Amino acid sequence: MLMDKDDNYWIPALMIDHKHQGKGYGKAAMETLIQFMSNSSCTRIMIGHRPDNLIAGRMYEALGFLKASEEVIDGEIVRLLQIC
């Protein structure tokens, strides 16, 4: 995890080996990270994914991540999860 100047916590990457994709490991890992980060001082989690990675985009949306912008930044769609 990385924190930026706006107190956003970034997950630089979450990758599951292609042999193990589609088994729910990515979602389980994200749920665990979100829970862990919720128990800290973190209030916003940021993550990016390539525009052509529709599966990752749908998973992040299902977990509550919203697009931070319609603009693609450094080749990625940036998503934000607000933790209350």
PDB file of N, CA, C and O in Angstrom:
ATOM      1  N   MET A   1       0.841  -1.168   0.000  1.00  0.00           N
ATOM      2  CA  MET A   1       0.000   0.000   0.000  1.00  0.00           C
ATOM      3  C   MET A   1       0.890   1.237   0.000  1.00  0.00           C
ATOM      4  O   MET A   1       1.950   1.265   0.626  1.00  0.00           O
ATOM      5  N   LEU A   2       0.441   2.231  -0.703  1.00  0.00           N
ATOM      6  CA  LEU A   2       1.127   3.511  -0.754  1.00  0.00           C
ATOM      7  C   LEU A   2       0.131   4.605  -0.419  1.00  0.00           C
ATOM      8  O   LEU A   2      -1.049   4.482  -0.746  1.00  0.00           O
ATOM      9  N   MET A   3       0.582   5.675   0.228  1.00  0.00           N
ATOM     10  CA  MET A   3      -0.308   6.795   0.524  1.00  0.00           C
ATOM     11  C   MET A   3       0.187   8.004  -0.257  1.00  0.00           C
ATOM     12  O   MET A   3       1.388   8.273  -0.294  1.00  0.00           O
ATOM     13  N   ASP A   4      -0.750   8.745  -0.893  1.00  0.00           N
ATOM     14  CA  ASP A   4      -0.363   9.935  -1.625  1.00  0.00           C
ATOM     15  C   ASP A   4      -0.610  11.188  -0.791  1.00  0.00           C
ATOM     16  O   ASP A   4      -1.042  11.099   0.358  1.00  0.00           O
ATOM     17  N   LYS A   5      -0.336  12.351  -1.370  1.00  0.00           N
ATOM     18  CA  LYS A   5      -0.449  13.625  -0.649  1.00  0.00           C
ATOM     19  C   LYS A   5      -1.881  13.952  -0.230  1.00  0.00           C
ATOM     20  O   LYS A   5      -2.085  14.780   0.658  1.00  0.00           O
ATOM     21  N   ASP A   6      -2.880  13.314  -0.854  1.00  0.00           N
ATOM     22  CA  ASP A   6      -4.287  13.551  -0.521  1.00  0.00           C
ATOM     23  C   ASP A   6      -4.836  12.525   0.458  1.00  0.00           C
ATOM     24  O   ASP A   6      -6.050  12.408   0.625  1.00  0.00           O
ATOM     25  N   ASP A   7      -3.946  11.781   1.104  1.00  0.00           N
ATOM     26  CA  ASP A   7      -4.315  10.729   2.052  1.00  0.00           C
ATOM     27  C   ASP A   7      -5.093   9.579   1.411  1.00  0.00           C
ATOM     28  O   ASP A   7      -5.845   8.878   2.089  1.00  0.00           O
ATOM     29  N   ASN A   8      -4.911   9.392   0.116  1.00  0.00           N
ATOM     30  CA  ASN A   8      -5.474   8.227  -0.557  1.00  0.00           C
ATOM     31  C   ASN A   8      -4.489   7.079  -0.412  1.00  0.00           C
ATOM     32  O   ASN A   8      -3.288   7.262  -0.610  1.00  0.00           O
ATOM     33  N   TYR A   9      -4.976   5.921  -0.074  1.00  0.00           N
ATOM     34  CA  TYR A   9      -4.139   4.731  -0.006  1.00  0.00           C
ATOM     35  C   TYR A   9      -4.279   3.990  -1.335  1.00  0.00           C
ATOM     36  O   TYR A   9      -5.388   3.700  -1.785  1.00  0.00           O
ATOM     37  N   TRP A  10      -3.156   3.694  -1.942  1.00  0.00           N
ATOM     38  CA  TRP A  10      -3.129   3.038  -3.249  1.00  0.00           C
ATOM     39  C   TRP A  10      -2.716   1.581  -3.115  1.00  0.00           C
ATOM     40  O   TRP A  10      -1.800   1.244  -2.364  1.00  0.00           O
ATOM     41  N   ILE A  11      -3.405   0.729  -3.852  1.00  0.00           N
ATOM     42  CA  ILE A  11      -2.975  -0.648  -4.033  1.00  0.00           C
ATOM     43  C   ILE A  11      -2.278  -0.648  -5.390  1.00  0.00           C
ATOM     44  O   ILE A  11      -2.945  -0.548  -6.421  1.00  0.00           O
ATOM     45  N   PRO A  12      -0.937  -0.758  -5.412  1.00  0.00           N
ATOM     46  CA  PRO A  12      -0.217  -0.631  -6.679  1.00  0.00           C
ATOM     47  C   PRO A  12      -0.614  -1.686  -7.712  1.00  0.00           C
ATOM     48  O   PRO A  12      -0.695  -1.384  -8.903  1.00  0.00           O
ATOM     49  N   ALA A  13      -0.859  -2.895  -7.277  1.00  0.00           N
ATOM     50  CA  ALA A  13      -1.251  -3.959  -8.206  1.00  0.00           C
ATOM     51  C   ALA A  13      -1.777  -5.145  -7.410  1.00  0.00           C
ATOM     52  O   ALA A  13      -1.332  -5.424  -6.297  1.00  0.00           O
ATOM     53  N   LEU A  14      -2.721  -5.821  -8.008  1.00  0.00           N
ATOM     54  CA  LEU A  14      -3.193  -7.094  -7.466  1.00  0.00           C
ATOM     55  C   LEU A  14      -3.234  -8.040  -8.657  1.00  0.00           C
ATOM     56  O   LEU A  14      -4.028  -7.856  -9.580  1.00  0.00           O
ATOM     57  N   MET A  15      -2.383  -9.043  -8.634  1.00  0.00           N
ATOM     58  CA  MET A  15      -2.305  -9.955  -9.772  1.00  0.00           C
ATOM     59  C   MET A  15      -2.429 -11.394  -9.297  1.00  0.00           C
ATOM     60  O   MET A  15      -1.826 -11.803  -8.305  1.00  0.00           O
ATOM     61  N   ILE A  16      -3.221 -12.134 -10.028  1.00  0.00           N
ATOM     62  CA  ILE A  16      -3.401 -13.559  -9.785  1.00  0.00           C
ATOM     63  C   ILE A  16      -2.866 -14.285 -11.018  1.00  0.00           C
ATOM     64  O   ILE A  16      -3.230 -13.946 -12.144  1.00  0.00           O
ATOM     65  N   ASP A  17      -2.019 -15.265 -10.815  1.00  0.00           N
ATOM     66  CA  ASP A  17      -1.466 -16.037 -11.928  1.00  0.00           C
ATOM     67  C   ASP A  17      -2.597 -16.534 -12.827  1.00  0.00           C
ATOM     68  O   ASP A  17      -3.647 -16.957 -12.345  1.00  0.00           O
ATOM     69  N   HIS A  18      -2.370 -16.477 -14.126  1.00  0.00           N
ATOM     70  CA  HIS A  18      -3.424 -16.837 -15.079  1.00  0.00           C
ATOM     71  C   HIS A  18      -3.965 -18.249 -14.870  1.00  0.00           C
ATOM     72  O   HIS A  18      -5.115 -18.521 -15.211  1.00  0.00           O
ATOM     73  N   LYS A  19      -3.162 -19.142 -14.320  1.00  0.00           N
ATOM     74  CA  LYS A  19      -3.621 -20.516 -14.069  1.00  0.00           C
ATOM     75  C   LYS A  19      -4.669 -20.580 -12.955  1.00  0.00           C
ATOM     76  O   LYS A  19      -5.399 -21.563 -12.838  1.00  0.00           O
ATOM     77  N   HIS A  20      -4.735 -19.532 -12.146  1.00  0.00           N
ATOM     78  CA  HIS A  20      -5.629 -19.536 -10.989  1.00  0.00           C
ATOM     79  C   HIS A  20      -6.716 -18.471 -11.078  1.00  0.00           C
ATOM     80  O   HIS A  20      -7.470 -18.271 -10.125  1.00  0.00           O
ATOM     81  N   GLN A  21      -6.801 -17.789 -12.215  1.00  0.00           N
ATOM     82  CA  GLN A  21      -7.835 -16.771 -12.378  1.00  0.00           C
ATOM     83  C   GLN A  21      -9.198 -17.431 -12.555  1.00  0.00           C
ATOM     84  O   GLN A  21      -9.302 -18.562 -13.029  1.00  0.00           O
ATOM     85  N   GLY A  22     -10.233 -16.703 -12.167  1.00  0.00           N
ATOM     86  CA  GLY A  22     -11.590 -17.212 -12.299  1.00  0.00           C
ATOM     87  C   GLY A  22     -12.019 -18.124 -11.164  1.00  0.00           C
ATOM     88  O   GLY A  22     -13.076 -18.750 -11.237  1.00  0.00           O
ATOM     89  N   LYS A  23     -11.206 -18.205 -10.113  1.00  0.00           N
ATOM     90  CA  LYS A  23     -11.511 -19.074  -8.982  1.00  0.00           C
ATOM     91  C   LYS A  23     -11.925 -18.290  -7.735  1.00  0.00           C
ATOM     92  O   LYS A  23     -12.167 -18.875  -6.680  1.00  0.00           O
ATOM     93  N   GLY A  24     -12.004 -16.954  -7.865  1.00  0.00           N
ATOM     94  CA  GLY A  24     -12.432 -16.134  -6.737  1.00  0.00           C
ATOM     95  C   GLY A  24     -11.304 -15.648  -5.845  1.00  0.00           C
ATOM     96  O   GLY A  24     -11.559 -14.973  -4.847  1.00  0.00           O
ATOM     97  N   TYR A  25     -10.051 -15.978  -6.184  1.00  0.00           N
ATOM     98  CA  TYR A  25      -8.920 -15.570  -5.345  1.00  0.00           C
ATOM     99  C   TYR A  25      -8.723 -14.052  -5.342  1.00  0.00           C
ATOM    100  O   TYR A  25      -8.420 -13.467  -4.302  1.00  0.00           O
ATOM    101  N   GLY A  26      -8.894 -13.416  -6.502  1.00  0.00           N
ATOM    102  CA  GLY A  26      -8.726 -11.968  -6.585  1.00  0.00           C
ATOM    103  C   GLY A  26      -9.739 -11.233  -5.728  1.00  0.00           C
ATOM    104  O   GLY A  26      -9.392 -10.301  -5.002  1.00  0.00           O
ATOM    105  N   LYS A  27     -10.985 -11.652  -5.816  1.00  0.00           N
ATOM    106  CA  LYS A  27     -12.035 -11.014  -5.014  1.00  0.00           C
ATOM    107  C   LYS A  27     -11.785 -11.249  -3.524  1.00  0.00           C
ATOM    108  O   LYS A  27     -11.924 -10.329  -2.718  1.00  0.00           O
ATOM    109  N   ALA A  28     -11.419 -12.466  -3.161  1.00  0.00           N
ATOM    110  CA  ALA A  28     -11.137 -12.767  -1.748  1.00  0.00           C
ATOM    111  C   ALA A  28      -9.967 -11.927  -1.243  1.00  0.00           C
ATOM    112  O   ALA A  28     -10.002 -11.418  -0.123  1.00  0.00           O
ATOM    113  N   ALA A  29      -8.940 -11.783  -2.063  1.00  0.00           N
ATOM    114  CA  ALA A  29      -7.781 -10.970  -1.666  1.00  0.00           C
ATOM    115  C   ALA A  29      -8.193  -9.508  -1.490  1.00  0.00           C
ATOM    116  O   ALA A  29      -7.781  -8.862  -0.527  1.00  0.00           O
ATOM    117  N   MET A  30      -8.997  -8.987  -2.408  1.00  0.00           N
ATOM    118  CA  MET A  30      -9.446  -7.597  -2.298  1.00  0.00           C
ATOM    119  C   MET A  30     -10.321  -7.402  -1.065  1.00  0.00           C
ATOM    120  O   MET A  30     -10.182  -6.398  -0.366  1.00  0.00           O
ATOM    121  N   GLU A  31     -11.214  -8.339  -0.788  1.00  0.00           N
ATOM    122  CA  GLU A  31     -12.060  -8.228   0.404  1.00  0.00           C
ATOM    123  C   GLU A  31     -11.202  -8.208   1.669  1.00  0.00           C
ATOM    124  O   GLU A  31     -11.476  -7.451   2.601  1.00  0.00           O
ATOM    125  N   THR A  32     -10.166  -9.043   1.694  1.00  0.00           N
ATOM    126  CA  THR A  32      -9.264  -9.073   2.845  1.00  0.00           C
ATOM    127  C   THR A  32      -8.503  -7.754   2.978  1.00  0.00           C
ATOM    128  O   THR A  32      -8.376  -7.217   4.078  1.00  0.00           O
ATOM    129  N   LEU A  33      -7.999  -7.235   1.861  1.00  0.00           N
ATOM    130  CA  LEU A  33      -7.306  -5.944   1.884  1.00  0.00           C
ATOM    131  C   LEU A  33      -8.221  -4.820   2.347  1.00  0.00           C
ATOM    132  O   LEU A  33      -7.823  -3.987   3.162  1.00  0.00           O
ATOM    133  N   ILE A  34      -9.444  -4.795   1.831  1.00  0.00           N
ATOM    134  CA  ILE A  34     -10.395  -3.750   2.219  1.00  0.00           C
ATOM    135  C   ILE A  34     -10.674  -3.832   3.715  1.00  0.00           C
ATOM    136  O   ILE A  34     -10.690  -2.807   4.397  1.00  0.00           O
ATOM    137  N   GLN A  35     -10.893  -5.030   4.229  1.00  0.00           N
ATOM    138  CA  GLN A  35     -11.142  -5.205   5.657  1.00  0.00           C
ATOM    139  C   GLN A  35      -9.945  -4.741   6.478  1.00  0.00           C
ATOM    140  O   GLN A  35     -10.104  -4.024   7.466  1.00  0.00           O
ATOM    141  N   PHE A  36      -8.756  -5.149   6.071  1.00  0.00           N
ATOM    142  CA  PHE A  36      -7.530  -4.748   6.769  1.00  0.00           C
ATOM    143  C   PHE A  36      -7.384  -3.228   6.761  1.00  0.00           C
ATOM    144  O   PHE A  36      -7.085  -2.620   7.789  1.00  0.00           O
ATOM    145  N   MET A  37      -7.595  -2.626   5.605  1.00  0.00           N
ATOM    146  CA  MET A  37      -7.428  -1.179   5.478  1.00  0.00           C
ATOM    147  C   MET A  37      -8.532  -0.429   6.218  1.00  0.00           C
ATOM    148  O   MET A  37      -8.301   0.684   6.691  1.00  0.00           O
ATOM    149  N   SER A  38      -9.715  -1.006   6.329  1.00  0.00           N
ATOM    150  CA  SER A  38     -10.824  -0.385   7.068  1.00  0.00           C
ATOM    151  C   SER A  38     -10.526  -0.280   8.550  1.00  0.00           C
ATOM    152  O   SER A  38     -11.050   0.596   9.238  1.00  0.00           O
ATOM    153  N   ASN A  39      -9.685  -1.174   9.038  1.00  0.00           N
ATOM    154  CA  ASN A  39      -9.327  -1.180  10.457  1.00  0.00           C
ATOM    155  C   ASN A  39      -8.171  -0.232  10.772  1.00  0.00           C
ATOM    156  O   ASN A  39      -7.714  -0.163  11.913  1.00  0.00           O
ATOM    157  N   SER A  40      -7.703   0.494   9.765  1.00  0.00           N
ATOM    158  CA  SER A  40      -6.621   1.461   9.973  1.00  0.00           C
ATOM    159  C   SER A  40      -7.209   2.872   9.831  1.00  0.00           C
ATOM    160  O   SER A  40      -8.425   3.052   9.894  1.00  0.00           O
ATOM    161  N   SER A  41      -6.361   3.841   9.643  1.00  0.00           N
ATOM    162  CA  SER A  41      -6.818   5.224   9.478  1.00  0.00           C
ATOM    163  C   SER A  41      -7.225   5.522   8.036  1.00  0.00           C
ATOM    164  O   SER A  41      -7.555   6.661   7.709  1.00  0.00           O
ATOM    165  N   CYS A  42      -7.204   4.529   7.194  1.00  0.00           N
ATOM    166  CA  CYS A  42      -7.513   4.694   5.777  1.00  0.00           C
ATOM    167  C   CYS A  42      -8.990   5.052   5.568  1.00  0.00           C
ATOM    168  O   CYS A  42      -9.875   4.422   6.148  1.00  0.00           O
ATOM    169  N   THR A  43      -9.246   6.062   4.741  1.00  0.00           N
ATOM    170  CA  THR A  43     -10.630   6.413   4.401  1.00  0.00           C
ATOM    171  C   THR A  43     -10.911   6.291   2.908  1.00  0.00           C
ATOM    172  O   THR A  43     -12.072   6.251   2.502  1.00  0.00           O
ATOM    173  N   ARG A  44      -9.849   6.230   2.073  1.00  0.00           N
ATOM    174  CA  ARG A  44     -10.033   6.088   0.625  1.00  0.00           C
ATOM    175  C   ARG A  44      -8.988   5.121   0.082  1.00  0.00           C
ATOM    176  O   ARG A  44      -7.796   5.252   0.360  1.00  0.00           O
ATOM    177  N   ILE A  45      -9.454   4.152  -0.691  1.00  0.00           N
ATOM    178  CA  ILE A  45      -8.568   3.201  -1.341  1.00  0.00           C
ATOM    179  C   ILE A  45      -8.652   3.444  -2.847  1.00  0.00           C
ATOM    180  O   ILE A  45      -9.740   3.552  -3.414  1.00  0.00           O
ATOM    181  N   MET A  46      -7.491   3.528  -3.476  1.00  0.00           N
ATOM    182  CA  MET A  46      -7.406   3.747  -4.910  1.00  0.00           C
ATOM    183  C   MET A  46      -6.735   2.539  -5.560  1.00  0.00           C
ATOM    184  O   MET A  46      -5.831   1.927  -4.991  1.00  0.00           O
ATOM    185  N   ILE A  47      -7.201   2.212  -6.770  1.00  0.00           N
ATOM    186  CA  ILE A  47      -6.576   1.144  -7.555  1.00  0.00           C
ATOM    187  C   ILE A  47      -6.821   1.452  -9.022  1.00  0.00           C
ATOM    188  O   ILE A  47      -7.804   2.103  -9.375  1.00  0.00           O
ATOM    189  N   GLY A  48      -5.930   0.985  -9.865  1.00  0.00           N
ATOM    190  CA  GLY A  48      -6.093   1.184 -11.297  1.00  0.00           C
ATOM    191  C   GLY A  48      -6.086  -0.141 -12.033  1.00  0.00           C
ATOM    192  O   GLY A  48      -5.558  -1.140 -11.545  1.00  0.00           O
ATOM    193  N   HIS A  49      -6.682  -0.130 -13.218  1.00  0.00           N
ATOM    194  CA  HIS A  49      -6.640  -1.315 -14.079  1.00  0.00           C
ATOM    195  C   HIS A  49      -6.683  -0.875 -15.532  1.00  0.00           C
ATOM    196  O   HIS A  49      -7.169   0.213 -15.842  1.00  0.00           O
ATOM    197  N   ARG A  50      -6.186  -1.701 -16.404  1.00  0.00           N
ATOM    198  CA  ARG A  50      -6.189  -1.390 -17.832  1.00  0.00           C
ATOM    199  C   ARG A  50      -7.624  -1.349 -18.342  1.00  0.00           C
ATOM    200  O   ARG A  50      -8.469  -2.123 -17.892  1.00  0.00           O
ATOM    201  N   PRO A  51      -7.896  -0.450 -19.278  1.00  0.00           N
ATOM    202  CA  PRO A  51      -9.263  -0.331 -19.805  1.00  0.00           C
ATOM    203  C   PRO A  51      -9.799  -1.620 -20.432  1.00  0.00           C
ATOM    204  O   PRO A  51     -11.004  -1.869 -20.400  1.00  0.00           O
ATOM    205  N   ASP A  52      -8.917  -2.432 -20.998  1.00  0.00           N
ATOM    206  CA  ASP A  52      -9.374  -3.666 -21.640  1.00  0.00           C
ATOM    207  C   ASP A  52      -9.573  -4.815 -20.654  1.00  0.00           C
ATOM    208  O   ASP A  52     -10.011  -5.896 -21.049  1.00  0.00           O
ATOM    209  N   ASN A  53      -9.258  -4.595 -19.378  1.00  0.00           N
ATOM    210  CA  ASN A  53      -9.447  -5.637 -18.369  1.00  0.00           C
ATOM    211  C   ASN A  53     -10.845  -5.470 -17.756  1.00  0.00           C
ATOM    212  O   ASN A  53     -11.005  -4.968 -16.643  1.00  0.00           O
ATOM    213  N   LEU A  54     -11.834  -5.904 -18.514  1.00  0.00           N
ATOM    214  CA  LEU A  54     -13.234  -5.745 -18.106  1.00  0.00           C
ATOM    215  C   LEU A  54     -13.575  -6.576 -16.867  1.00  0.00           C
ATOM    216  O   LEU A  54     -14.406  -6.171 -16.054  1.00  0.00           O
ATOM    217  N   ILE A  55     -12.942  -7.720 -16.728  1.00  0.00           N
ATOM    218  CA  ILE A  55     -13.216  -8.573 -15.572  1.00  0.00           C
ATOM    219  C   ILE A  55     -12.789  -7.875 -14.288  1.00  0.00           C
ATOM    220  O   ILE A  55     -13.531  -7.870 -13.305  1.00  0.00           O
ATOM    221  N   ALA A  56     -11.590  -7.283 -14.292  1.00  0.00           N
ATOM    222  CA  ALA A  56     -11.130  -6.546 -13.107  1.00  0.00           C
ATOM    223  C   ALA A  56     -12.060  -5.370 -12.831  1.00  0.00           C
ATOM    224  O   ALA A  56     -12.417  -5.115 -11.681  1.00  0.00           O
ATOM    225  N   GLY A  57     -12.452  -4.653 -13.882  1.00  0.00           N
ATOM    226  CA  GLY A  57     -13.354  -3.514 -13.712  1.00  0.00           C
ATOM    227  C   GLY A  57     -14.666  -3.922 -13.059  1.00  0.00           C
ATOM    228  O   GLY A  57     -15.146  -3.240 -12.154  1.00  0.00           O
ATOM    229  N   ARG A  58     -15.248  -5.029 -13.508  1.00  0.00           N
ATOM    230  CA  ARG A  58     -16.516  -5.512 -12.923  1.00  0.00           C
ATOM    231  C   ARG A  58     -16.318  -5.953 -11.477  1.00  0.00           C
ATOM    232  O   ARG A  58     -17.176  -5.715 -10.628  1.00  0.00           O
ATOM    233  N   MET A  59     -15.176  -6.603 -11.195  1.00  0.00           N
ATOM    234  CA  MET A  59     -14.922  -7.032  -9.820  1.00  0.00           C
ATOM    235  C   MET A  59     -14.795  -5.822  -8.900  1.00  0.00           C
ATOM    236  O   MET A  59     -15.391  -5.798  -7.824  1.00  0.00           O
ATOM    237  N   TYR A  60     -14.025  -4.822  -9.313  1.00  0.00           N
ATOM    238  CA  TYR A  60     -13.854  -3.628  -8.475  1.00  0.00           C
ATOM    239  C   TYR A  60     -15.189  -2.918  -8.265  1.00  0.00           C
ATOM    240  O   TYR A  60     -15.481  -2.461  -7.161  1.00  0.00           O
ATOM    241  N   GLU A  61     -16.001  -2.824  -9.318  1.00  0.00           N
ATOM    242  CA  GLU A  61     -17.334  -2.213  -9.175  1.00  0.00           C
ATOM    243  C   GLU A  61     -18.181  -2.995  -8.190  1.00  0.00           C
ATOM    244  O   GLU A  61     -18.871  -2.402  -7.361  1.00  0.00           O
ATOM    245  N   ALA A  62     -18.140  -4.328  -8.267  1.00  0.00           N
ATOM    246  CA  ALA A  62     -18.921  -5.169  -7.357  1.00  0.00           C
ATOM    247  C   ALA A  62     -18.481  -4.973  -5.909  1.00  0.00           C
ATOM    248  O   ALA A  62     -19.276  -5.161  -4.988  1.00  0.00           O
ATOM    249  N   LEU A  63     -17.220  -4.598  -5.702  1.00  0.00           N
ATOM    250  CA  LEU A  63     -16.706  -4.355  -4.356  1.00  0.00           C
ATOM    251  C   LEU A  63     -16.942  -2.915  -3.897  1.00  0.00           C
ATOM    252  O   LEU A  63     -16.584  -2.553  -2.776  1.00  0.00           O
ATOM    253  N   GLY A  64     -17.544  -2.094  -4.764  1.00  0.00           N
ATOM    254  CA  GLY A  64     -17.878  -0.723  -4.383  1.00  0.00           C
ATOM    255  C   GLY A  64     -16.950   0.348  -4.918  1.00  0.00           C
ATOM    256  O   GLY A  64     -17.146   1.528  -4.625  1.00  0.00           O
ATOM    257  N   PHE A  65     -15.948  -0.027  -5.691  1.00  0.00           N
ATOM    258  CA  PHE A  65     -15.039   0.953  -6.273  1.00  0.00           C
ATOM    259  C   PHE A  65     -15.744   1.682  -7.415  1.00  0.00           C
ATOM    260  O   PHE A  65     -16.331   1.055  -8.297  1.00  0.00           O
ATOM    261  N   LEU A  66     -15.679   2.996  -7.388  1.00  0.00           N
ATOM    262  CA  LEU A  66     -16.246   3.829  -8.444  1.00  0.00           C
ATOM    263  C   LEU A  66     -15.118   4.414  -9.276  1.00  0.00           C
ATOM    264  O   LEU A  66     -13.999   4.571  -8.787  1.00  0.00           O
ATOM    265  N   LYS A  67     -15.406   4.736 -10.526  1.00  0.00           N
ATOM    266  CA  LYS A  67     -14.401   5.411 -11.341  1.00  0.00           C
ATOM    267  C   LYS A  67     -14.105   6.763 -10.725  1.00  0.00           C
ATOM    268  O   LYS A  67     -15.023   7.528 -10.430  1.00  0.00           O
ATOM    269  N   ALA A  68     -12.833   7.062 -10.530  1.00  0.00           N
ATOM    270  CA  ALA A  68     -12.434   8.359  -9.984  1.00  0.00           C
ATOM    271  C   ALA A  68     -12.540   9.433 -11.058  1.00  0.00           C
ATOM    272  O   ALA A  68     -12.655  10.618 -10.748  1.00  0.00           O
ATOM    273  N   SER A  69     -12.501   9.015 -12.322  1.00  0.00           N
ATOM    274  CA  SER A  69     -12.572   9.927 -13.455  1.00  0.00           C
ATOM    275  C   SER A  69     -12.921   9.110 -14.686  1.00  0.00           C
ATOM    276  O   SER A  69     -12.659   7.908 -14.729  1.00  0.00           O
ATOM    277  N   GLU A  70     -13.502   9.741 -15.675  1.00  0.00           N
ATOM    278  CA  GLU A  70     -13.754   9.060 -16.944  1.00  0.00           C
ATOM    279  C   GLU A  70     -12.478   9.036 -17.788  1.00  0.00           C
ATOM    280  O   GLU A  70     -12.394   8.319 -18.786  1.00  0.00           O
ATOM    281  N   GLU A  71     -11.501   9.819 -17.378  1.00  0.00           N
ATOM    282  CA  GLU A  71     -10.234   9.931 -18.092  1.00  0.00           C
ATOM    283  C   GLU A  71      -9.339   8.742 -17.755  1.00  0.00           C
ATOM    284  O   GLU A  71      -9.262   8.321 -16.601  1.00  0.00           O
ATOM    285  N   VAL A  72      -8.665   8.208 -18.766  1.00  0.00           N
ATOM    286  CA  VAL A  72      -7.671   7.157 -18.549  1.00  0.00           C
ATOM    287  C   VAL A  72      -6.362   7.851 -18.175  1.00  0.00           C
ATOM    288  O   VAL A  72      -5.888   8.724 -18.901  1.00  0.00           O
ATOM    289  N   ILE A  73      -5.787   7.463 -17.049  1.00  0.00           N
ATOM    290  CA  ILE A  73      -4.586   8.108 -16.522  1.00  0.00           C
ATOM    291  C   ILE A  73      -3.429   7.113 -16.557  1.00  0.00           C
ATOM    292  O   ILE A  73      -3.506   6.034 -15.969  1.00  0.00           O
ATOM    293  N   ASP A  74      -2.371   7.484 -17.246  1.00  0.00           N
ATOM    294  CA  ASP A  74      -1.199   6.611 -17.389  1.00  0.00           C
ATOM    295  C   ASP A  74      -1.590   5.213 -17.859  1.00  0.00           C
ATOM    296  O   ASP A  74      -1.026   4.217 -17.406  1.00  0.00           O
ATOM    297  N   GLY A  75      -2.552   5.149 -18.764  1.00  0.00           N
ATOM    298  CA  GLY A  75      -2.974   3.881 -19.344  1.00  0.00           C
ATOM    299  C   GLY A  75      -3.913   3.059 -18.481  1.00  0.00           C
ATOM    300  O   GLY A  75      -4.192   1.902 -18.795  1.00  0.00           O
ATOM    301  N   GLU A  76      -4.408   3.648 -17.390  1.00  0.00           N
ATOM    302  CA  GLU A  76      -5.288   2.889 -16.500  1.00  0.00           C
ATOM    303  C   GLU A  76      -6.549   3.665 -16.142  1.00  0.00           C
ATOM    304  O   GLU A  76      -6.558   4.896 -16.108  1.00  0.00           O
ATOM    305  N   ILE A  77      -7.606   2.917 -15.877  1.00  0.00           N
ATOM    306  CA  ILE A  77      -8.812   3.474 -15.272  1.00  0.00           C
ATOM    307  C   ILE A  77      -8.561   3.479 -13.776  1.00  0.00           C
ATOM    308  O   ILE A  77      -8.212   2.450 -13.196  1.00  0.00           O
ATOM    309  N   VAL A  78      -8.737   4.625 -13.156  1.00  0.00           N
ATOM    310  CA  VAL A  78      -8.493   4.751 -11.714  1.00  0.00           C
ATOM    311  C   VAL A  78      -9.820   4.642 -10.985  1.00  0.00           C
ATOM    312  O   VAL A  78     -10.798   5.297 -11.347  1.00  0.00           O
ATOM    313  N   ARG A  79      -9.844   3.812  -9.962  1.00  0.00           N
ATOM    314  CA  ARG A  79     -11.060   3.593  -9.174  1.00  0.00           C
ATOM    315  C   ARG A  79     -10.814   3.960  -7.714  1.00  0.00           C
ATOM    316  O   ARG A  79      -9.689   3.904  -7.217  1.00  0.00           O
ATOM    317  N   LEU A  80     -11.897   4.337  -7.046  1.00  0.00           N
ATOM    318  CA  LEU A  80     -11.834   4.823  -5.667  1.00  0.00           C
ATOM    319  C   LEU A  80     -12.907   4.131  -4.837  1.00  0.00           C
ATOM    320  O   LEU A  80     -14.054   4.004  -5.266  1.00  0.00           O
ATOM    321  N   LEU A  81     -12.525   3.692  -3.657  1.00  0.00           N
ATOM    322  CA  LEU A  81     -13.466   3.154  -2.687  1.00  0.00           C
ATOM    323  C   LEU A  81     -13.407   4.042  -1.454  1.00  0.00           C
ATOM    324  O   LEU A  81     -12.365   4.149  -0.808  1.00  0.00           O
ATOM    325  N   GLN A  82     -14.526   4.676  -1.130  1.00  0.00           N
ATOM    326  CA  GLN A  82     -14.617   5.537   0.046  1.00  0.00           C
ATOM    327  C   GLN A  82     -15.011   4.660   1.235  1.00  0.00           C
ATOM    328  O   GLN A  82     -16.028   3.967   1.197  1.00  0.00           O
ATOM    329  N   ILE A  83     -14.204   4.699   2.280  1.00  0.00           N
ATOM    330  CA  ILE A  83     -14.498   3.936   3.489  1.00  0.00           C
ATOM    331  C   ILE A  83     -14.983   4.905   4.547  1.00  0.00           C
ATOM    332  O   ILE A  83     -14.288   5.873   4.859  1.00  0.00           O
ATOM    333  N   CYS A  84     -16.145   4.670   5.099  1.00  0.00           N
ATOM    334  CA  CYS A  84     -16.707   5.574   6.099  1.00  0.00           C
ATOM    335  C   CYS A  84     -16.271   5.200   7.489  1.00  0.00           C
ATOM    336  O   CYS A  84     -16.655   5.860   8.455  1.00  0.00           O
TER     337      CYS A  84
END
